[in-house]
Amino acid sequence: MSEEPTLQQLIRTLDQALVALGCTVPPPELERWAVEVHFAMSAGGRLFHTLDHVFELAEGLNPVQTLAAVFHDTIYLQVDGGLPRNLEQRLGDVVQDHLRFAHDPVAARVATLFGVDEGEPLTHGPGTNELLSAVFAARCLSGHVPDDVLLAVLACIELTIPFRPGDPAASLE
């Protein structure tokens, strides 16, 4: 475990992954992302999907996988009691009683990748947390990383959806 403060470690992790991909993000924006992720993943109810989980998971990953690891658990509706307060403004337009994407091409792209249609009811079922975490990641990274990198990050987040139909682990619920 690093002695570096977690916020600084998060900024460094994001920056190293982006630099390795040949991408530059202005420091204030990079810091804003790190603060948003830090706040969301430091909620009182978080026992597993925490920053320590991110740092353990990201160790030894390639830059695309590292970016996916940083963003993949930022949203955990059931544990956090809804959207983290600091992300309500960034994601509130998508999260209503029904999922809304058509107004935002970035969010619509994520919905397509996840196989979600405009107007589907918001559920707390498998894939919702990952979908919203991917929308957050896409809104941060879009315009800063090449499209193929963004798509790869989003696909990595989509692959973290647990308990899919037909998955033997799904029968454990």
N, C-alpha and C positions, 0 to 999 in steps of 0.2 A: 504494500500500500504506500502510496506517495505521501510525503510530508507536505507537499504543495497544497494550498487551499483548493477545495473542489472547484470553485468557480474559475480559478486560474488554470487548473488542470483541464477543465472543459474547454476554455478558450484555446489553450495550447493544442488539445486533441483536434478540435475543429480546424484550426489554422494549419497544423501539420498535414492533415488530410487534404485540405484545399490546395496548399502549396505543392504537394506531391502530384496533384492533378493539373498543375499549371494554372490554377485559379487564384485570383486576388480579390479579397473582400475588404472593403474599408474597415479599419479597426472598430469604429463605433458600431457599425452594423454587426460585425462578428461578436462583439461584446453583448449587444442586445440579444442576439440569438442565444448566447450562452446564459445570460440572465434568465431568459424565458424558459429554457430547458431546465436550468437549475431550480427555479421556483416551482415549476410544474412537478418535477421529480423529487422535490424535498417536502411534499405534503405530509402531514402528520400520519395519515393512514397507510402510507407506503412502507411495506416491509420488504418486498422483493424487488419491485420495479423501481429501483433507486439509482442514484448516480454511481454508487459502488458497483452495481450490476452493469452499468454502461462501461465503466472503466475496465472491469474484468472481461467483459465480452469483447471490447475493442482491442484488447491486447493481442498483437500479432496479426491483425486483420489488414487487408489492403485498404487503400483510401476510400473506395466506394463503400465497402463493407463497414468501415469506421463511421462514415457519415450516417449510414443506415442504423448502426448501433446507437449512435447519439440520439437520433430522433424516434426510434421505433416504439418506445414506451412512454412518450411524453403525455399521451392521453390515456387515461385509465378511468373511464366514467364511473364504474361501479365503486372503486376504492375512493376516488376523489369527490364523489357526490356530484358529478357533473364535470363540466369543463373547468380546468384550473382558472381561477379568477384572472390571472394575468394573460390568459389566452382567449378570453371571451370576446374581446374586440377583434382579434385576428381570425377567429373561427366561428363566431356567433352567427354570421350570415349563412353558414352551411348547416349549423346545428339548430334546428327548430323542431317542431313535432315531426316534420318530414325532412329528409335530406335535400338540400338545395345546392345545385352545382351550375346550372345553365348560365348564370350570370357571370361566371368566372372561368375562363378557358383553362387556367392552371388546375383548379379544383375539378373541372369536368374531365380533364385528362386523367387525374387520379381515379375518379369514379369509373371511368372506362377500364382502366387497368385492373381495378378491383371487381369489375362486373356489377357495379351498382348503378341503378337507374335513378334519374331525377324523380323526386317525389316519393321515394321509398320511405316507409315509416322509420323513424329513428328507433333502433332497438339497442339493447345492451348485449346482444348476442355476439357470437364469434365474428371477428373481423371489423367490428365497429371501431374499436380503439385503434387498431392498426390503420384503418382507413383515415381516421381523423388525424392520427400522428403523421401519416403520409401527406395529407393536405398541408399540415403545418410545415413539414419538411419542404414540400414543393414550393410553398409560398416564400420560404426563406431562400432556398437555393436557386429558384428560377431566375434566370438572367445573370447568375454568377458562375454557373457551371454549364458545360455544353449539354445539349438536349440528351445525348446518349448516356451521359453520366447521370443526369437527373432521372432518366427512365430506369437505369440500373439501380440507383438508390431506392427508388419507389418499389421496384420489383423485389429487392431484398426485404423491404419492410412488409410487403404483401406476403412474402414467404414465411413470415413469423406468425401468421394467423394460426392459432391452435384449434384443435377439435373440429376439423372440417368433416363434413359428411363422408362416411366411408373410412375415416381414420379410426383405427382400433382404439386409440386413446379417447375418442369421442364417447365410447360406451361407458367410460368411467364416471361420467356425470350422473 
